[in-house]
Amino acid sequence: MAKAKEEKLNYKLELQKLKNEGPRALYLLWGKEDYLREQYLTQLKSVCIPEGESGFNYRRFDGPEIGAVQLRQAIDSVPFLSERSFVELRDLDINRLKESQEIQLVLSDIPEYCTVCFVQNAEYEPDGRLKLIKSIREKGLELKFTQQGQGALIDWIARRFASHGKRIDFEAAQRLIFISGDLMNRLIPEIEKIAAYAPGDTVSVREVEAVAHHIPEAQVFELTDQLAKRQLNTAMNTLAELFAENEYDPIYLLAVLGSQMRRLYAARLAIEKGLGSKYVAECCSIKYDFLVGKLMDSARGFTIEQLRDAVRICAETDEAMKSSGGDGRDLLKNAVLSIAVESVDAKR
């Protein structure tokens, strides 16, 4: 069954609403796109407390806990020489607050002059079953900051390069998203490095490849694509590069490999059934059209049987890593070799 497609936040629309309608009394800001979350928070603060955080009307509490009495006192503090006060609650463990019922009561009676904002880190996921979460959603505005769509993200990348006096080719921008990911905070330092490295006015794919950091998901994607093309030596070199970085645990790398093989299996099934790229994007939770195209092209290099075997090999290797005490790198290397051998044997 295809997964429900994640609804993307219309960031520009939310900013326009804030400008036109003014601030709400209660906010919950969360999601993986922490750059946009912090940008929105900055705009929200500028509306609520134009004098800035250094004034008397700003109070911040950092998690994981806060008491109901402490929160009540902060909310009830009357603004000084300003129309509003702002209470920022950052990284509170909302799902496990000891005084959640009492805090729920406090939040049900926020004075009209106060804005309370829960700001959660990128890993946070609200537990919608809890009464406190339900209350925040009912009485306030919940904004989940998702990665932006392909067009919006490429436009943003182009603007960031333009601020450095550079242009970037469309293909190069796609390549940057592929190899470095689609989170803006992760892309900003990569853009700065590439802009400083590129000698001319226009940034090309070659310059992106030369400088940008390759996330493991991209390297594993490349590895499986190399296996699909029967480029075993190149695939093993890619795996050696991952090992050489000495940054990622073999169990994590195997999980990424297993996830990619399942995506390829789903894509190959979709191709066989004539379901098309839209189905693949929803089933595999892929946000960008060019990545769906790359996945389907790679899937065509395998048969259904090869991919079924590859998924099985990854599952068996995962069990061996967690139970046998064997060397994780050797087990992962053997898994990649086994997938490659299955592919070659099936072609003969």
N, C-alpha and C positions, 0 to 999 in steps of 0.2 A: 504493500500500500504506500502511495506517495505521502511524504510528510507535508504537513500544513506549511504553506509558504509564510515566512516571517514578514510581517508588515513593517515596511521601512518608515522611519520617522521623517516627516517633512519638516526639516529643520528651519528652512526659511519661513514656512507658514507659521510655525510656533513662535518665531521671533516677531513676526508681524502681529500675531495675536497679543503678545506681551505688550507691544507698542500701542496697539489700538485699544485693548481692553484693560490694561493695567495689570498689576500683580495679583495673584490669588493669595489666600491665607495660608495654604499648605501645599507643599510640593514633595514629590518623591522622584529623584533623578538617579537613574541607574543605566546599565548597559555597557557593552564592550567598547563603544566608540567614546573613550574618555576625553579625547580632544574636544569633540563637540559638546560633551557634557560640561566641561569646564568653561568653554566659550559661552554657553547658555547661562551658566551660573554667574559669570561676569556681567552679562547683560541684565540679568535679574537683579543683581546687587546694585547696578548703576541706576536702576529705576527706583528701587526701594530705599537705598541709602546713598544719595548722590555725593555725600561728603566722604564716602569711602569707609573702609574697615577700621580706620584709625579713630573714628568718631565714637560717641557714647552709645550709639544706637545699634551697634553690631556686637553680637555674642556668638562665639563658636565653641562647640563641645565635640571632642574627638572620642571615638568609641573605645571599647565595645559597649560600655554601659552608661546609663544616665538615670538619675533618680527622678521620680515624678515631682517632688517638691522643688528640686533644682530647676527642672524644666518650667514649672509653673512660675517661679520667680523671674526667670529670664523672659518669658512671654508677657508677663504682667508689667514689666518695666516700661513706663511711659516714655515715648520718644522725647529727646531733648533738642530743641531748635530744629525739628524735622517733623515731617508728616508720618513717617513710618519707622519701625524698628525691624531688624532682621536677625533671626536666630538660625544659625547653620549647625546642623547635626551631622557630622561627617563620620562615615564608616561605623556607625552603631550597628550592632548585631540585632537588627530589628526582629529577626525570626526567633531570637532567644532572650529578649529583654526580661529581666526578673520581675519588673513592675509593669508589665505590658498592659494589664487591665487599668491600672491607675493612670498610666501615660495616655491610654486611649481616652479616658475621661478628660484629661487636660487638653488634648487635641480637639475635643468636641466643643471647646469654648475658647477659641483664639480671638482676642480682641481685634476689632476692625483695623487697628493701626499696626498690626504685627504680621509679618510673614515668617513662617517656619518652613525650613527646607532640609529634608533628608537627602544627603549626598552619599551614594554608595560606590564602592570600588568596582572595577570592571568584572570581577569574579562573582559579584553578588547576584542572587536570583531570589526574588521575593516569594515567600510561601503563601500563596493565595488562599490557603485554607484557614489561616490565622485571623482572628477577629481584628487584631490591630492592623494588619495589612488591608483587610476589607474596609476598615474604618478610614484609613488613609486614602484609599482609592475612591471611597464614597464622598468624602468631604474635601478632597484636594485634587491636584492634578498630577498624574503619574506620567512621566516621560521616559521611555526606554530608548536610549541613544544607540541606534543600530548603525552598522557600516552603511555608507551611502551607495546609491545605485551607480552603475558604470559611468553614465554620462556626468553625473554630479561630481564623482570622485576624480574623473579625468580633467574636468574643468578646474577643480581645486588644485590638482597637481600642476596644471598649466599656469595658474595664477601664482603658485609658490615659486615656480621657475622664473616667471616674469619678474617677480620681486628681486631676483638675482640677476636680471638682465639677460635671461636665456629663454629660448623657445624649446619645446620638446615635441618630437614627432608623435603622432597618435600611436603608432606601433610601439615606440619606445615607452610611452606612458603605460600601455597595456603590459609590456614586459616588466616594468617596474612593479606594477601591482602583482603580477604573477610571482616574481622572485622574492619580493620583500613584504608581501601581504597588503591588506587593505585598511589597516588601522592608521589613522592620520598621525598619531604621535610616533608611530614606528617609521612612517614615511618621511617625516620632517628632517631627521638627521641624514637620511639617505639622499634626499633632494639637495641638502646643503653640500654633501660630499661630491655628488655628481656635478652640481653647478660649479664647484671650485675646480673640479678635474677637467671638465669639458673645455677644450681650447677655443672652440668657435661659438657662434651665437646660437646654434641649434644643437640640442642633445639628441644623440642617435642611440639605437639599440646597443651598438658596440660599447658605448661609453657607460650605459646603464649596466651591462654585463660586467664591465671591468671593475666597477666601484661598488655597486649596491650589495648589501648583505643578502645572502640567499637563505631564506628560512627553510627548516627541514622539510616542511610540507612541499615546497617547490622542488627541492632536491630529490625527494622520493618520487614526485610526479615525473621528473626527468628520468629517474632510474627505471620506473615502470614503462615509460615510453621507449627507452632504450631496449628493454627486454622485448617489448612488442615488435621492435624492428630487428631483433636478433643480434643486437650489438652488445654481446656479453662482456667483452673487455671494457667497453666504455661504461657499462652499468656497474661493473666491479670497481672501476676507478671512482665513480660517483659515490659508491658506498665507502670507499677508502677515504674520500674527502670528508664525509660525514664523521667517520671515526677519528680522523686527524684533528678535527675541531675540538674533540674531547670535551664537548659541552653537553651532549645529550646522552642520557641513559639508554642502553640497548632496548630495554623494555618499552620506553617511550617511542623510539624509532620503529620498533616492531609494530606498535599500535598504529603509528602513522602509515606504515606499509600495509597493514591489514585493512585499515580504513580505505586506502586508495584501491586495493584489490577488490573490495566490496563495491566501491563506486564503479570500477571498470566492469565488474560482473553485472551490475544493474544497468549500466549503459549498453552493454552488449545484448542483454535481454531486451532492452527497449528497441535496439536496432533490429533485432530478429522479429519483434512484434510490430514494427513500424510505428512506434509510439511517438517518436520525434524528440527534438531537443528540449521543448518546453517541459515535457514529462521528466526528462533526465535532470533538468535544472531543479525541479521541485522535489524529485525523489532523492537526489544527492545533495540537496541544500547548497547549490552553487548559485551565486548571485550575479555572475557576469557571463554574458553571452560568449565571449571569446574563450573563456575557460571551459564552458560546456562543449564548444567545438573541439578544443584540444583533447578533452576527455573522450569524446566519441571517436575522434580520429585514432587515438591510442587504443581504444577498445576494439576497433576493427582489426588490429594486429593480433588479437587473440581469438581463440574459439571459446564457446561456452564451457566446454570441458576443461580447457586450460585454466580458465578463470575460476571455475569451481574447485579445481585442484589447488590453485594458488590460495584461495580463501581457506581451504582445509589445512594447507601447509602452515599458514600464518597462525591458525588456531592451535595446531599441535605444537608449534614452536613456542607460542605464548605459555602453554601449559608446562613445557619443558623448562623454560626460563624460570618459572615461578616455583617449580617443584624439584628439579633435578640438582640444582646448585652448579650447573655447568657454566662455562664462560659465555656470557651473554653475546659478546661480539662474534664468537665462533658460531653460536647457534643462529644468529641473524645472518651471518655470511652463508651458512649452509642452507638456510631457508631461501635466500635469493638464488643460490646455485640450483636448488631443487626446482624452483619455479622456472628457471631458465632451461633446465634439462627437460622438464615436462613440455615446455614450449617447443624445443628443438625436436624432441621425439615425436610430438604430434604432427610436425610438419613433414616428417619422413614417410 
